[in-house]
Amino acid sequence: MMTEQAILDALIDLPGWSYDAARKAIHRRIILKDFPQALALMVRIGVEAEKRDHHPEWTNVYNRLDIWLTTHDAGGVSRRDMDLAGWINGVI
Ligand SMILES: C[C@H](O)[C@H](O)[C@H]1CNC2=NC(N)=NC(=O)C2=N1
């Protein structure tokens, strides 16, 4: 698990992501063109998440995708969340 200061420092290099202290997670909202685009991105992220055995918490409403990344095994944000957030930023 990372300290809150380490999380905030790491987020400087992750545009779009912020720390959600209540959920002990990092969060990004992504607005797509429409539902098929949102669903396609979820499939893409989902495949990568399964490969990494590191899975997002998320909600989708039509073209809006909210993603929270936290490490359940660690009880908070870890480097694995930062790595997956970086990967997501690279594909959107
Ligand atoms: C047994 C399995 O490897 C673990 O439960 C994995 C699965 N996916 C996971 N995903 C996330 N986000 N955090 C975890 O701690 C986690 N643990």
The ligand as an SDF file (V2000), in Angstrom:
LIG
                    3D

 17 18  0  0  0  0  0  0  0  0999 V2000
   -7.1770  -14.3640   -5.9630 C   0  0  0  0  0  0  0  0  0  0  0  0
   -6.9060  -13.1760   -6.8850 C   0  0  0  0  0  0  0  0  0  0  0  0
   -5.6220  -13.2670   -7.4220 O   0  0  0  0  0  0  0  0  0  0  0  0
   -7.0110  -11.8780   -6.1220 C   0  0  0  0  0  0  0  0  0  0  0  0
   -8.2550  -11.8150   -5.4650 O   0  0  0  0  0  0  0  0  0  0  0  0
   -6.8030  -10.6580   -6.9920 C   0  0  0  0  0  0  0  0  0  0  0  0
   -7.8400  -10.5230   -8.0790 C   0  0  0  0  0  0  0  0  0  0  0  0
   -7.9810   -9.1700   -8.5720 N   0  0  0  0  0  0  0  0  0  0  0  0
   -7.6670   -8.1300   -7.8030 C   0  0  0  0  0  0  0  0  0  0  0  0
   -7.9460   -6.8890   -8.2050 N   0  0  0  0  0  0  0  0  0  0  0  0
   -7.7080   -5.8420   -7.4370 C   0  0  0  0  0  0  0  0  0  0  0  0
   -8.0270   -4.6370   -7.8690 N   0  0  0  0  0  0  0  0  0  0  0  0
   -7.1560   -5.9970   -6.2310 N   0  0  0  0  0  0  0  0  0  0  0  0
   -6.8310   -7.1740   -5.7410 C   0  0  0  0  0  0  0  0  0  0  0  0
   -6.3220   -7.2650   -4.6070 O   0  0  0  0  0  0  0  0  0  0  0  0
   -7.0790   -8.3240   -6.5440 C   0  0  0  0  0  0  0  0  0  0  0  0
   -6.7440   -9.5180   -6.1400 N   0  0  0  0  0  0  0  0  0  0  0  0
  1  2  1  0
  2  3  1  0
  2  4  1  0
  4  5  1  0
  4  6  1  0
  6  7  1  0
  6 17  1  0
  7  8  1  0
  8  9  1  0
  9 10  2  0
  9 16  1  0
 10 11  1  0
 11 12  1  0
 11 13  2  0
 13 14  1  0
 14 15  2  0
 14 16  1  0
 16 17  2  0
M  END
$$$$
